[in-house]
Amino acid sequence: MNAPADLPPELSTAVPFLQGPGPAEHCDIAIIGTGFAGLAMAIRLKQSGRHDFAIFEKAAAVGGTWRDNHYPGCACDVQSHLYSFSFAPNPDWSRMFSPQPEIRAYLERCTDQFRLRPHLRLNHELRRAAWDEAGGTWQLEMADGKRVRARVLVSGMGGLSRPAYPDIPGLDRFRGEAFHSQHWNHGYALAGKRVAVIGTGASAIQFVPQIAPQVAHLDLFQRTPPWIMPKPDRRVSAAERWLFRRLPFAQKLLRTGIYWTLESRVLGFVVHPGLMKVVERIARRHIRQQIADPALRATVTPDYTIGCKRVLISNDYFPALARANVDVVTAGIDRIEADAIVMRDGSRREADCIIFGTGFHATDPIPRGAILGQRGTDLLDAWRDGAEAYLGTTVAGFPNLFLVVGPNTGLGHSSMVFMIESQVNYILGALKAMGEHGVQAIGVRPPAQRDYNAGLQRRLARAVWSEGGCVSWYLDPKSGKNTTLWPGFTWQFRRATARFRLADYETRPLMRTAPAAQAGETSSAGQAVKA
């Protein structure tokens, strides 16, 4: 990355500051989002002695996906003793797999425990972030027009933040109630209603058992059945919680045991996909034990290798499908009418309410126009052939941008919090290196990013997600590449991100005059910055 004096003409002029009312706020580091990713970044910044940062959140409270998803039965599918920050253990989880309210409360407690409230900017939805090449800063504009200038931008927006809706003709003509599981309408009474549930993913298998006993009739529209394993859930006893509070090392031992148990799953996912046949036998037995009807059993049994799509866990989903007031519909939807869903075979399913359990835009979680890099390049255009980043964290052409839960950092077997902490530590290493070497801006070298991702795709081509005989949301719909998952053990990712190598990056020397020192701007602490 060249110094300003050496920039080509098309980059020699600063991007005009995004227009908006009032003075612009300035901070050294801007963090977007307050889920596990954003909060982990903020906490670790404070622990490292950095306090000039602000956390921008579109909603009125912290929590990310655990704030936005509050449908009946919402819970984690990774044991919470592992699905939590290593630096903030919680000895009081009520269950091995904690429900949504507990996880959200945990994130609120972490926000208070680490004194992040002064850094929060709630109700600040990012509209656009544009890189100012001449100024060497990111210029942010919020939905309400407020402006922010930051040297470093950290995206903690997450991969499961934008709900996906199916493109079904006639949806706009439906006269009943309709909502996505992420936007659950708790004010709508389902009792006595005919409810249509479209989708059979991770959300649906949690809320269907909760609502099936309430409704008059439930039609579950299934395109592809998921593989479902028994859920080894239980209450955590008062004695165990007492032990964890008095002897924190006991909880650490439990966390370590859970970690290595989950890591063993990689042997089937990546190392030898043939091993998944053993797991598949357990899943088939689970179906046989919970569904007596042979026809329904056949309907919910997948025809692809287990692990190809996300493996789900539940003890009450199959019994819910066996209820007399529940039908699993597989004919395929043709269109939606004012009061019914019409199938391709011409049959009609009347409905008072449609609930979409259709997941999220996992392969393109960041909307077009939200992040603009060098030469005004939209991040989505840089990802035209599928999202990719170096170590899932930095993207060529987007200096000083760090993605937490970026491309190919997702997991099919363990806790994303472990991956988040690995990325956060890598970003801290980058910030330290920039300070030690007097660097204003860094951008990953395109060959480094290209070689890294070529290696990832070679490994992914041999994994069950590619060879299992299915099409999943793990795969980019345009390129067919797996842009979502990490193809290996999480300790391998931790090792890969343990040391920041400045040699992998193009650098720009530190500017002698801070670009934030412009008339009318304020620091993140609210103090006026002299022009």
Secondary structure, DSSP 8 states (H G I E B T S, - for coil): ---GGG--GGGSS-------SS--EEEEEEEE--SHHHHHHHHHHHHTT---EEEE-SSSSS-THHHH---TT-B-SS-TTTSS-TTS--TT-SBSS-BHHHHHHHHHHHHHHTT-GGGEETT--EEEEEEETTTTEEEEEETTS-EEEEEEEEE---SS-SB-----TTGGG--SEEEEGGG--TTS--TT-EEEEE--STTHHHHHHHHTTTSSEEEEE-SS---EE-----B--HHHHHHHHH-HHHHHHHHHHHHHHHHTTHIIIII-GGGHHHHHHHHHHHHHHH---HHHHHHTS-SS-TTSS--EE-SSHHHHHTSTTEEEE-S-EEEE-SSEEEETTS-EEE-SEEEE---B--S--S-TTSEE-GGG-BHHHHTTT----BTTTB-TT-TTEEETT-TT-B-SSS-HHHHHHHHHHHHHHHHHHHHHTTEEEEEE-HHHHHHHHHHHHHHHTTSHHHHSS---TTB-TTT--B-SB--S-HHHHHHHTSS--GGGEEEEE--SS-TT--TT-EETTS-B---
